[in-house]
């Protein structure tokens, strides 16, 4: 039974980086634009939200 636990732990260690990178990709994908807006709103001079979202 201990041999199976070791195999399971090795498999988990192999799959963990892949799982972590998938989660990081999702967080980056959905968090990039809100992060840019947040940084833009905290700069001087303080722009209004409409100025940040307009393409001009």
N, CA, C and O atoms as a Tinker XYZ file with bonds, in Angstrom:
   224  protein
     1  N      0.816000   -1.190000    0.000000    73     2
     2  CA     0.000000    0.000000    0.000000    64     1     3
     3  C      0.861000    1.256000    0.000000    63     2     4     5
     4  O      0.487000    2.255000   -0.614000    81     3
     5  N      2.012000    1.225000    0.680000    73     3     6
     6  CA     2.894000    2.390000    0.718000    64     5     7
     7  C      3.464000    2.686000   -0.660000    63     6     8     9
     8  O      3.722000    3.844000   -0.988000    81     7
     9  N      3.662000    1.650000   -1.470000    73     7    10
    10  CA     4.177000    1.841000   -2.817000    64     9    11
    11  C      3.180000    2.629000   -3.668000    63    10    12    13
    12  O      3.588000    3.474000   -4.465000    81    11
    13  N      1.902000    2.372000   -3.514000    73    11    14
    14  CA     0.882000    3.115000   -4.245000    64    13    15
    15  C      0.856000    4.579000   -3.822000    63    14    16    17
    16  O      0.634000    5.457000   -4.656000    81    15
    17  N      1.079000    4.853000   -2.546000    73    15    18
    18  CA     1.098000    6.230000   -2.068000    64    17    19
    19  C      2.269000    6.994000   -2.676000    63    18    20    21
    20  O      2.135000    8.172000   -3.008000    81    19
    21  N      3.399000    6.343000   -2.820000    73    19    22
    22  CA     4.562000    6.984000   -3.434000    64    21    23
    23  C      4.326000    7.293000   -4.898000    63    22    24    25
    24  O      4.734000    8.345000   -5.390000    81    23
    25  N      3.665000    6.373000   -5.601000    73    23    26
    26  CA     3.352000    6.585000   -7.008000    64    25    27
    27  C      2.360000    7.738000   -7.145000    63    26    28    29
    28  O      2.491000    8.567000   -8.045000    81    27
    29  N      1.381000    7.791000   -6.265000    73    27    30
    30  CA     0.398000    8.873000   -6.299000    64    29    31
    31  C      1.036000   10.218000   -6.016000    63    30    32    33
    32  O      0.663000   11.225000   -6.618000    81    31
    33  N      1.994000   10.244000   -5.105000    73    31    34
    34  CA     2.681000   11.494000   -4.776000    64    33    35
    35  C      3.532000   11.960000   -5.947000    63    34    36    37
    36  O      3.599000   13.157000   -6.229000    81    35
    37  N      4.181000   11.029000   -6.628000    73    35    38
    38  CA     4.991000   11.401000   -7.798000    64    37    39
    39  C      4.107000   11.959000   -8.904000    63    38    40    41
    40  O      4.456000   12.945000   -9.554000    81    39
    41  N      2.968000   11.322000   -9.111000    73    39    42
    42  CA     2.051000   11.792000  -10.139000    64    41    43
    43  C      1.533000   13.183000   -9.790000    63    42    44    45
    44  O      1.414000   14.050000  -10.657000    81    43
    45  N      1.228000   13.383000   -8.510000    73    43    46
    46  CA     0.738000   14.686000   -8.082000    64    45    47
    47  C      1.813000   15.755000   -8.272000    63    46    48    49
    48  O      1.502000   16.869000   -8.693000    81    47
    49  N      3.064000   15.437000   -7.970000    73    47    50
    50  CA     4.144000   16.397000   -8.151000    64    49    51
    51  C      4.369000   16.721000   -9.628000    63    50    52    53
    52  O      4.777000   17.834000   -9.961000    81    51
    53  N      4.108000   15.766000  -10.507000    73    51    54
    54  CA     4.242000   16.020000  -11.945000    64    53    55
    55  C      3.101000   16.888000  -12.466000    63    54    56    57
    56  O      3.310000   17.735000  -13.335000    81    55
    57  N      1.903000   16.682000  -11.941000    73    55    58
    58  CA     0.733000   17.416000  -12.424000    64    57    59
    59  C      0.573000   18.782000  -11.780000    63    58    60    61
    60  O     -0.114000   19.633000  -12.345000    81    59
    61  N      1.169000   19.029000  -10.633000    73    59    62
    62  CA     0.996000   20.278000   -9.902000    64    61    63
    63  C      1.444000   21.512000  -10.686000    63    62    64    65
    64  O      0.707000   22.497000  -10.705000    81    63
    65  N      2.618000   21.512000  -11.337000    73    63    66
    66  CA     3.011000   22.704000  -12.099000    64    65    67
    67  C      2.047000   23.015000  -13.249000    63    66    68    69
    68  O      1.778000   24.182000  -13.534000    81    67
    69  N      1.538000   21.993000  -13.897000    73    67    70
    70  CA     0.586000   22.201000  -14.983000    64    69    71
    71  C     -0.687000   22.834000  -14.455000    63    70    72    73
    72  O     -1.210000   23.773000  -15.054000    81    71
    73  N     -1.185000   22.334000  -13.351000    73    71    74
    74  CA    -2.397000   22.883000  -12.730000    64    73    75
    75  C     -2.166000   24.332000  -12.326000    63    74    76    77
    76  O     -3.023000   25.185000  -12.556000    81    75
    77  N     -1.020000   24.613000  -11.730000    73    75    78
    78  CA    -0.704000   25.964000  -11.279000    64    77    79
    79  C     -0.608000   26.929000  -12.465000    63    78    80    81
    80  O     -1.124000   28.044000  -12.388000    81    79
    81  N      0.031000   26.527000  -13.539000    73    79    82
    82  CA     0.157000   27.388000  -14.710000    64    81    83
    83  C     -1.191000   27.641000  -15.377000    63    82    84    85
    84  O     -1.429000   28.740000  -15.880000    81    83
    85  N     -2.071000   26.651000  -15.391000    73    83    86
    86  CA    -3.415000   26.865000  -15.939000    64    85    87
    87  C     -4.178000   27.898000  -15.112000    63    86    88    89
    88  O     -4.858000   28.759000  -15.669000    81    87
    89  N     -4.070000   27.816000  -13.793000    73    87    90
    90  CA    -4.743000   28.784000  -12.922000    64    89    91
    91  C     -4.137000   30.175000  -13.093000    63    90    92    93
    92  O     -4.863000   31.169000  -13.111000    81    91
    93  N     -2.815000   30.251000  -13.218000    73    91    94
    94  CA    -2.151000   31.550000  -13.412000    64    93    95
    95  C     -2.557000   32.167000  -14.749000    63    94    96    97
    96  O     -2.741000   33.381000  -14.839000    81    95
    97  N     -2.698000   31.348000  -15.777000    73    95    98
    98  CA    -3.115000   31.840000  -17.089000    64    97    99
    99  C     -4.524000   32.422000  -17.011000    63    98   100   101
   100  O     -4.791000   33.479000  -17.582000    81    99
   101  N     -5.424000   31.741000  -16.309000    73    99   102
   102  CA    -6.791000   32.222000  -16.164000    64   101   103
   103  C     -6.827000   33.538000  -15.383000    63   102   104   105
   104  O     -7.536000   34.470000  -15.764000    81   103
   105  N     -6.075000   33.611000  -14.311000    73   103   106
   106  CA    -6.035000   34.843000  -13.510000    64   105   107
   107  C     -5.472000   36.000000  -14.311000    63   106   108   109
   108  O     -5.976000   37.120000  -14.221000    81   107
   109  N     -4.443000   35.748000  -15.086000    73   107   110
   110  CA    -3.848000   36.787000  -15.927000    64   109   111
   111  C     -4.826000   37.221000  -17.008000    63   110   112   113
   112  O     -4.953000   38.411000  -17.295000    81   111
   113  N     -5.510000   36.265000  -17.603000    73   111   114
   114  CA    -6.448000   36.559000  -18.681000    64   113   115
   115  C     -7.569000   37.476000  -18.211000    63   114   116   117
   116  O     -7.891000   38.456000  -18.883000    81   115
   117  N     -8.162000   37.170000  -17.070000    73   115   118
   118  CA    -9.297000   37.942000  -16.587000    64   117   119
   119  C     -8.907000   39.121000  -15.702000    63   118   120   121
   120  O     -9.752000   39.970000  -15.418000    81   119
   121  N     -7.673000   39.201000  -15.264000    73   119   122
   122  CA    -7.283000   40.261000  -14.354000    64   121   123
   123  C     -6.438000   41.362000  -14.954000    63   122   124   125
   124  O     -6.182000   42.362000  -14.283000    81   123
   125  N     -5.990000   41.217000  -16.204000    73   123   126
   126  CA    -5.067000   42.187000  -16.782000    64   125   127
   127  C     -5.720000   43.550000  -17.006000    63   126   128   129
   128  O     -5.180000   44.564000  -16.563000    81   127
   129  N     -6.856000   43.596000  -17.678000    73   127   130
   130  CA    -7.517000   44.870000  -17.975000    64   129   131
   131  C     -7.978000   45.566000  -16.690000    63   130   132   133
   132  O     -7.747000   46.767000  -16.547000    81   131
   133  N     -8.627000   44.858000  -15.740000    73   131   134
   134  CA    -8.970000   45.546000  -14.490000    64   133   135
   135  C     -7.736000   46.088000  -13.748000    63   134   136   137
   136  O     -7.814000   47.139000  -13.112000    81   135
   137  N     -6.619000   45.389000  -13.826000    73   135   138
   138  CA    -5.397000   45.872000  -13.197000    64   137   139
   139  C     -4.925000   47.167000  -13.848000    63   138   140   141
   140  O     -4.526000   48.099000  -13.149000    81   139
   141  N     -4.966000   47.238000  -15.173000    73   139   142
   142  CA    -4.555000   48.438000  -15.883000    64   141   143
   143  C     -5.481000   49.606000  -15.528000    63   142   144   145
   144  O     -5.010000   50.726000  -15.330000    81   143
   145  N     -6.774000   49.359000  -15.447000    73   143   146
   146  CA    -7.719000   50.420000  -15.072000    64   145   147
   147  C     -7.453000   50.883000  -13.651000    63   146   148   149
   148  O     -7.480000   52.084000  -13.379000    81   147
   149  N     -7.198000   49.956000  -12.743000    73   147   150
   150  CA    -6.910000   50.316000  -11.354000    64   149   151
   151  C     -5.642000   51.156000  -11.246000    63   150   152   153
   152  O     -5.612000   52.145000  -10.514000    81   151
   153  N     -4.608000   50.770000  -11.965000    73   151   154
   154  CA    -3.368000   51.547000  -11.951000    64   153   155
   155  C     -3.608000   52.931000  -12.538000    63   154   156   157
   156  O     -3.102000   53.927000  -12.021000    81   155
   157  N     -4.383000   52.992000  -13.620000    73   155   158
   158  CA    -4.680000   54.281000  -14.245000    64   157   159
   159  C     -5.467000   55.201000  -13.344000    63   158   160   161
   160  O     -5.273000   56.416000  -13.385000    81   159
   161  N     -6.353000   54.653000  -12.529000    73   159   162
   162  CA    -7.162000   55.484000  -11.635000    64   161   163
   163  C     -6.369000   55.977000  -10.434000    63   162   164   165
   164  O     -6.787000   56.933000   -9.781000    81   163
   165  N     -5.248000   55.357000  -10.126000    73   163   166
   166  CA    -4.457000   55.760000   -8.971000    64   165   167
   167  C     -3.271000   56.639000   -9.339000    63   166   168   169
   168  O     -2.400000   56.869000   -8.500000    81   167
   169  N     -3.212000   57.136000  -10.572000    73   167   170
   170  CA    -2.123000   58.005000  -10.983000    64   169   171
   171  C     -2.546000   59.461000  -10.857000    63   170   172   173
   172  O     -3.733000   59.761000  -10.731000    81   171
   173  N     -1.586000   60.351000  -10.891000    73   171   174
   174  CA    -1.869000   61.791000  -10.874000    64   173   175
   175  C     -1.695000   62.326000  -12.272000    63   174   176   177
   176  O     -0.738000   61.916000  -12.929000    81   175
   177  N     -2.523000   63.194000  -12.785000    73   175   178
   178  CA    -3.798000   63.658000  -12.237000    64   177   179
   179  C     -4.834000   62.541000  -12.326000    63   178   180   181
   180  O     -4.770000   61.694000  -13.216000    81   179
   181  N     -5.772000   62.547000  -11.414000    73   179   182
   182  CA    -6.761000   61.477000  -11.341000    64   181   183
   183  C     -7.778000   61.611000  -12.481000    63   182   184   185
   184  O     -8.580000   62.545000  -12.495000    81   183
   185  N     -7.742000   60.672000  -13.437000    73   183   186
   186  CA    -8.727000   60.721000  -14.528000    64   185   187
   187  C    -10.056000   60.127000  -14.078000    63   186   188   189
   188  O    -10.125000   59.376000  -13.105000    81   187
   189  N    -11.107000   60.482000  -14.807000    73   187   190
   190  CA   -12.404000   59.865000  -14.543000    64   189   191
   191  C    -12.466000   58.545000  -15.292000    63   190   192   193
   192  O    -11.698000   58.319000  -16.228000    81   191
   193  N    -13.378000   57.676000  -14.884000    73   191   194
   194  CA   -13.473000   56.341000  -15.490000    64   193   195
   195  C    -13.789000   56.439000  -16.980000    63   194   196   197
   196  O    -13.316000   55.618000  -17.765000    81   195
   197  N    -14.587000   57.437000  -17.380000    73   195   198
   198  CA   -14.904000   57.593000  -18.799000    64   197   199
   199  C    -13.673000   57.952000  -19.617000    63   198   200   201
   200  O    -13.562000   57.544000  -20.773000    81   199
   201  N    -12.747000   58.707000  -19.039000    73   199   202
   202  CA   -11.502000   59.040000  -19.738000    64   201   203
   203  C    -10.608000   57.808000  -19.887000    63   202   204   205
   204  O     -9.887000   57.677000  -20.876000    81   203
   205  N    -10.656000   56.924000  -18.923000    73   203   206
   206  CA    -9.834000   55.713000  -19.011000    64   205   207
   207  C    -10.366000   54.732000  -20.046000    63   206   208   209
   208  O     -9.592000   54.042000  -20.709000    81   207
   209  N    -11.690000   54.671000  -20.184000    73   207   210
   210  CA   -12.298000   53.679000  -21.049000    64   209   211
   211  C    -12.477000   54.157000  -22.491000    63   210   212   213
   212  O    -12.720000   53.347000  -23.385000    81   211
   213  N    -12.360000   55.465000  -22.721000    73   211   214
   214  CA   -12.545000   55.973000  -24.087000    64   213   215
   215  C    -11.295000   55.684000  -24.917000    63   214   216   217
   216  O    -10.178000   55.723000  -24.400000    81   215
   217  N    -11.487000   55.393000  -26.206000    73   215   218
   218  CA   -10.341000   55.065000  -27.052000    64   217   219
   219  C     -9.510000   56.265000  -27.459000    63   218   220   221
   220  O     -8.410000   56.086000  -27.983000    81   219
   221  N     -9.985000   57.476000  -27.242000    73   219   222
   222  CA    -9.252000   58.683000  -27.668000    64   221   223
   223  C     -8.408000   59.210000  -26.544000    63   222   224
   224  O     -7.720000   60.218000  -26.709000    81   223
